[in-house]
């Protein structure tokens, strides 16, 4: 059952855990063009969970750029701290190779 879940969490040659590691750099324009960036973009388009997470981060960044009131920043910080991390998954799934 776990192997099936790991396969479902791996889309476009990159795992959800790896996307979580890279998404902030991507949204900040710090992730260089290349195969990993291309896989990340494809994953975000294919994986609803990661895509929604990236969209949420984009909206938060846009809101923060508008110089929000301090109490909003505090609420967002508390909310972000309450979100559980995805479990670590290997970058390769049994029977497949990482691209």
HELIX and SHEET records of a PDB file:
HELIX    1   1 UNK A    2  UNK A    9  1                                   8    
HELIX    2   2 UNK A   16  UNK A   27  1                                  12    
HELIX    3   3 UNK A   35  UNK A   46  1                                  12    
HELIX    4   4 UNK A   48  UNK A   65  1                                  18    
HELIX    5   5 UNK A   70  UNK A   82  1                                  13    
SHEET    1   A 2 UNK A  10  UNK A  11  0                                        
SHEET    2   A 2 UNK A  14  UNK A  15 -1                                        
END                                                                             
